[in-house]
């Protein structure tokens, strides 16, 4: 006789009910009940999944509740699993996107530590990245990062590679669009302990671009003349490898 997960779950529940009528075996009942709950959770996940992304090292992203807006697919149901163990569940209105081939990114730091980056659709603003750090199958930290301009490369000629990105597309205003906002380029170094903001490189590069450093965030209060943004455009070209 063939035994699928659903019938096995029914068998477990029946066993629990039978065992609970005895005064002995309470630990056994509790353990089996927990396994039944876990199995039911996995069944519920599988019923809602519309797309599975395999990351390597037995990590998977499973997503559901798909929407299509202007040709872009987004998902508001998000599961991160490792060896079929659920590590993170997001049922909020956060829209995860998988259009860019650069993401998701997984990086192994040591035998038990990994970092994962997933793209989040921030329409009508520029997309962002959600960063997860995983240690022994537990999410130990999350962070919001800007999407990156290009793939990783050596942007300061040291021993570590870097990503670079910025927070927003920016707007223009004033007479014939003569002004725009301070929009710093941020540099993230791939260090042995994880992706880390390289504050020294970020400060120095933005001083070269803007003449001074006005912080790590997009800032409309710092007005920049649009005819003075050529250095920023050149730096983006350099990061893209086109110059």
WOFENKA-V420043 format. One line per field, one symbol per residue. psi: psi as a letter, one per 20 degrees, with the letter a starting at -180 (. if undefined). burial: I if it has 16 or more other C-alpha atoms within 10 Angstrom, else O. Layout:
psi=???
burial=???
This chain:
psi=pporhghhgggggggghghiiqirkhhgggghgghgggggghghghhipippopirkjqqppqalqqpolippqpjppppqoljpphppojajpoqqkhpihqqpppphahjpqqppqpppkpjrqrrqpppppplkpoiqqqpqqqqharqroijkaiqrqqqrrhrhqrqaaokliqrqpnqpppppnrhjrpppnhgggggghghgiirpjrjqpoihoppphjkjhhghhhggghiji.
burial=OOOOOOOOIOOIIOOIOOOOOOOOOOOOIOOOIOOIOOIOOOOOIOOOIOOOOOIOOOIIIIIIOIOOOOOOOIIIIIIIIIOOOIOOOOOOOOIIIIOOOOIIOIIIIOOOIIIIIIIIIOOOOOIIIIIIIIIOIOIOOOOOIIIIOIOIIOIOOOOOIIIIIIIIOOOIOOOOOOIIIIIIIIIIIIOOOIIOIIOOIIIOIIOOIIOOIIOIOIIOOOOIOOOOOOOIOOIIOOIOOOO
